[in-house]
Amino acid sequence: MCWQASTLTRLMMQWPVSSNKNLPHPGNERLRTSSPASGVDVLRRGLSQCGRTSGAILHTLAHYPQTLSRIPLALSLTLTLTLFTACDDVAHESPVPAGRVHYTCDVQLVNLAMEQATDQVTLESPGGYVRLYDRNKMLATESWGTGGLLLVHGIISTSSYYAYDLACPWCYQNNGRGSIHQLSVDPVSHSAYCSDCESVFGAVFWGSPSATTGPANEEGLPLRQYHATPSGDKLIVTN
């Protein structure tokens, strides 16, 4: 079972039904438990608990926030329960080991320091990202996980940052632990993908490590995710 009833009960208590029209934005990661919520907030949070198909659904929710924000709370809870009942297995743990991660960067300068493409949106802006793949640029005091790091700035909330291991989980599991296939990013679709196995992780900019298409989706293999904490103009990444 993907989600237990006790979790749903806590979720219902955290988001009381309210007629207040000033609902929090569905992409806001800092919702207070005392604030009223729309049905999409509950559905979005619930889906983040389950693997396999949740990434694609979260991706859809983010693309249609104004329409979906009108989803009634009761309907969202029903949809959530239905999806969790239909889910055929518990979200898998990523086969990529949680390599040691210790990294702090300046969000305004990290793209330049890592020699990212000049036309790429920088990490300081929503929708920006940086790939830490060249270990020759890693300082002796830093650790970049197993396959390097993918740092992204959420495209809805200006204060949301997410960090993932660059190692493709399907390739790591099926091609041997010594084979690290690093992910690339498509800035148009806001997705990460593996050019080797063609797995796509379509909701990384919304905080979901789940695969949305390809063999990683078929086997329920998510990315390894790390903690990304903004502090002023810095981003602190740990595991």
N, C-alpha and C positions, 0 to 999 in steps of 0.2 A: 504493500500500500504506500502510495507516494506521500501522503500527508495524513496525520492523525487528527481525530476530531478535537482533541484538546488544543491543537494549534489553531484550528479554525475558530474555536471559542474565544481564544485570546485575541485573535485578529478582529473578531466582531466587537469585542469590548473596546478595542483601541480606536475603532472608527465608528462612533455613534452616528445614527441617522440624524440629519439636520436639514432644515429648509433654507439655511444660509446659502445664498447664491455665490458668495465669494469663496468658492471651493479652492483648495490648494491645487496647484498645477500637477497633473499626473506624473510629470518627470521629476518632481522635487524629491530629492533623496533625504531631506531633512524635515520631513513631516513631523509635527508634534502630535503626541497621542491625544492632546486635548482639542485638536482642530477637527472640524467636520471634514468628511471625506466623500468623494463621489464614488460610484460603484467601480470605476476603472482603477482607482487607487487600490482598492481591495483586491481586484482581479490581478493587477500588475504585481503587487507584493506576493500574492499567493503563487502566481506562476513562477516567480523567482525561486520558489522552494523545490520545483520539480524540473528534472532534466528532459532530455529527448526533444520534445517539441516546443518547450517554453521559449526558447530563443526566438523562434520565428514569430510567435504570438506577441512577445514583448516588442519585437521590431514593428509589428503592425500597430500596436497600441501607441507607440511613439510617433508614428507617421500620421495618425489621425486623432490627435489629442482632443480637439474641440468637439468632434462628433462623439467620440467614445466617452468623454467626460459626462455625457448625459445618461450613461447606462445606470439604471437604478441599482442601489446597493443590493437589494434582495436578488435581483437577476444575476448580478455579478457573482454573488456567493453560490448561486445555483450552478452557473457556468463553471466556476472554479471546482466545485465538488464533482461535477460531471467529468471534467478533464482529468482530475486526479484519479477518479474511479477507472477511467479508460486507460490511464497510463499503465503500461504493461510491466514496468519494473522501476525500482528506485533509482534515482539519479546516480550514475556511476561516479566513483572517485576517478580523477584523472590518473592515467598510468604514468604520466610524467612525474617523477619524484619532486617533492618540494625542496628544490635546491636552496641553499642558503642565499638570502637576499638582504642586502644592506646597501641602499643607494639613496642619495639626496641630490636633487638638481634644482637649478633655477629655471622655472618654466619659461622665462623669456629668452634664455640663452642656450638651453639644452639642444635644440635643433641645430644651431650653429656649431656647437661643440662636437656634435655627433656627425656633422657634415651631411645633414639630410638635404633633400632636394629643395632648391630655392623657391619653387612654386608650391611647396607643401604648406598647408596650414600649420602654424606653430602650436606647440603644446599649450601655450597660454590662452589660446582661443577655443571656444566650444567647437568640437569637431576636429580639433588638432590632435596630432599623435607624434610619437617618436619611437623608432625601433633601435634598441641597444643590442646590436648584433655583432659588432666588431670588438672582440675582446682585447685587441691591441689598444683600445681607447679606455679600457677599464683600469682604474687606479688600484694600487695595491691594497687600499683600505675598503674597496668595494667588492660586492658579490652580486652577480646578475642571474642567479637561479641556474637552471639546467641548460636551457638553450638560448639564453639572452632574455631581454625584457621588451614587452610591448606596453607602452604607456599611452593612454588615451584620455582626452578631455571630453566628458559627456556632452552630447549635442543639445540637451535641453536645459539642464541646470548648470549655471556657470561655476558652481563649486564642486561638481562631481568629477572625480578622477578615478580611473580604473587601471589596474596593472595585471598583466598576464605573462606567463612564460611563453617565449616565442616557439618552443618546441611543439610540433604537431603531435597530438596525442595518439592518433591512429598510426602514423608512421613510426613513432617511438615504440608502440606496442607490437607492431607487426613486422617491422624491418630490423629488429634487434636494438637493444639498448644503446649500442654504440653508434646508432644512426640518428643524427639530429637533423630534422628537416625544419628549417625556420620559416615562420609564417610571413606572408606579405600582407599589405593593406590596400584595399580599393577605396580611395577617398570619395568616390562618387556614390557608391552604395553603402559606404560606412560599414564595411565588413572586413574581416581578416580571412585569409584563405591560404591553403597549402597548394603550391603549384605541382607537387608530386602526386598526392592522392586525390586532389581536387575537393577536399573537404572545405566547407565554408562555415564561418562562425559569424552569422549575420547580425548579432545583437551586442557585440563587444562594446559599442559606444553607449549602450544602455545598461551596462553592468552585468550582462549575462555571458558566462563562458561556454554555454551550450552550442554544439554544432547545429546548423540549420539544414545543410544538405551534405551529400557525400558519405563516404564510409564511416566517418567519425559520428555522423548523425545516426546512421543505421545501427551502429554498435553502442550508441549512447556515451560517447567519450568526450567529455568537456575539456577545455583548456585548464591548465593549472593557473589558479588565480591567487594574487598576492594583495596585501594591504597597501593602499595608496592614500596618504593623508596630506592634504594641503596645509601649509603653515606659512602665511604671508605670501611672499613670492617664491617660496620653495615647495617642492613636493618630496615627501619622505616615503620611500617604498621599502616594506619589510615583509617577512613571512611569519 
